[in-house]
Amino acid sequence: MRLDRFLSNLPRFSRKDVRFALAGKRIKVDGQTVSDPLHEVREFSRVECDDEVLQLGKPARYFMLNKPTGCVSATIDPQHPTVLDLLNEPDKHDLHIAGRLDFNTTGLMLITNDGVWSRRLTQPQTKIAKTYYVETESVIGPEYVEKFAEGFYFAFEDLTTQPAELTVLGPRSARLSIVEGRYHQVKRMFGHFDNKVLRLHRESMGPLCLDPDLAPGAYRPLNAAEILAI
Ligand code: URA
C-alpha cells in the first residue's frame, strides 16, 4: 500500500497531517526517512513517526528445501506428509511454496511468506528459468531438442509452451530448462513422445541452485544475497 494511504488509514492522521508529516521528514520506513507519498509499505515494513513505531513489520522469511520423494507440495494434506511438515519453524501457516513439485519429484523447493517475491519467481512473464534433471523410460531422440524449443500445444490450457532448452545427457537422461510451471509440465512435454518420466529433480530456479549440502528433506534459510537475487 502507498505510504500516504497507510498513514491516513491510522485514526490519528488526517490527510493534512499526513502531508505535513511527510514534508516535515518525520516518517521513517525501515530506518530511512521517506517523504514520497507513493512509497510502498508492506506487511514487512517497519514504519515510524518521529520515534514512535506505527507498524513493527513482520519478519520476511525465505527457505530452501531439498524436497524428497513421497511428500506433497501443499501446506496441508489429509493423507500424505507435506513439505511444510519438514520445517521446524513457528507460524508455518503463514508460509507458502513458490513453485510446486509433484509427489515424486525431488529437489529445490523455495518456501516463503513473501507473496511478491514468490510471484516474481513463478509468473511466466518474468521468464525465470527452472532447471530439471530428467530420466525417462525410453530413449530421448535427437528430434526432441527442436520440439522442446518450438513449444508444445497444451489443449487444456489452450496455449503453446514457451521455448524450452533441452540438453541430452545420455540415452535416457537430459537437463531441461523451462520458464513456466504449468501443471505436470515436464511430464506432459515428454508425454508428447510417449516417453514416461521416471525421475525428475529440480536443480535451480533462476540464480538459486539447490545447496549440495542439503540432504533430501533438509532445509536452510536463504541468505541476503539469495533473497535479493530474485
Ligand atoms: N513438471 C512436472 O511434470 N512435474 C514437476 O514436479 C515439475 C515440473
Residues whose N, C-alpha, C, O or C-beta is under 5 A from the ligand:
A	BS01	URA	R100 L101 D102 T105 H184 Q185 V186 K187 R188
